[in-house]
Amino acid sequence: MKIMRIVIIGLVLMGLCSSAMAHPPKDVELSFNDATKVLMIHVSHAVGNIEKHFIDRVIVKLNKKIVVDQAFDVQDTNEGQSFQYEIPQAKLGDKIIVKAACNVFGKKKGAIIVE
């Protein structure tokens, strides 16, 4: 019985340690080219293993309406992930909001006004 308690406590501690190492994306950088209607996104999210800890979802809203909702299974690099989306309906003055989510823990938003 004592061994079972020790094993359970060990598993709980390992779970807490792995959660403590998880972190949300650090930054969401956006730029929009009005001539090509292309939104460029870079999400800073430094990780040790891009297959186990990664940006797993990106949602792009144009004036509060979802125009992109994409899921991922791996991150591009250990430093982060970059995306490009064509948003032909975007016009001057529109607000674009991007939300990036980590598969382990947390989310980060970025916003830009089309100029």
N, C-alpha and C positions, 0 to 999 in steps of 0.2 A: 504494500500500500504506500509506503514511504517513497519507493522508487517511482510510482505512478505520479505522486504529487510533484516530485522533482522534475519529471519529464514534462508535466503540464506547465509548471512554472517556467521552465526553460523555453518551451514553445511560445508562451505568452510574451516573455522578454524578447525573444527573437522577432516576434511580430511587431512589438512596440519599436524596436530598433529600426526595422525596415520602414515603418511608417514615418519615423523621425527623419529618415534620409529622403523621403519623398518631398517634393516641392512643386509649387505651381510655376507656370511660365514666368520668366522675369520681365519680359517686355514684348509688346506687339508694335512693330514699326510699320507704318503704312505710307504709300505714295500712290497717286493716281495720275495717269497720263490721259488728259482729256481728249487729245488727238486720236489715240488708239483705243480709248475706253478700257484700258487695262489697269487693274488694281494689283499692286505689288505688295506683298505681305512678308515680313520676316518676324518669326517668333523666336526670341532668345530663350533657350531652355537647355542648359548644360546638364548632361546626363552621362553616366558611366557605360550604360548598355542601351543602345538605341532600339533594341528589340523587346526589352522588358519595361523600359520607362521612356515614354514618348508622348508627343502631341498626338492625341487620338481623334480629335474632332475640331473642325473649324466651321464657324457659322458667320456668314456675311449678311448684314442687313443694310438695305438701302431705304432710308426714311422709314425705319421701323418694320419694313417688310423683308422677310427672309428671301434672299436671292441665291444663296449658296449654303448648303449643309452637307459637308463631306467628312467621312470617317477615314481613319488611317490605321495601319497595323504596325508601322515602324516610322522612325524619325530619320530625316535625311543625313544629319551629321550629329556628332556628340555635342555640338554647340547650339543647335536649333534646327528649325525647319523654315523653308521659304516656299511661297505659293504665288501663283499668278492667276487671276481670273478676269475674263472679259465681262464687263458690265455695260452693255450697249445702251441701256435705258438711263444711265447716270447723266445728270446735267448740272450746270453751274448752280451752286447753292445747296445741292443735295448733301445729306449727311450719310456717311458710310460708317457703320460700326462693325468691328470684327471681334468675335470671341473665340479664343483658343483654349482648349481644355486638355489637361494632362490625364493620361490613363490611370495614374496612381493617385494624384491629389491636386486639386486646384484648377482655377481658370484665371484668365487675364483678358482684359478688353483693351481695344484701341479704337480711336475714332478719327475721322478726317472729313473736312468739308471740301467738296469738289470746287476747284477754282478754275 
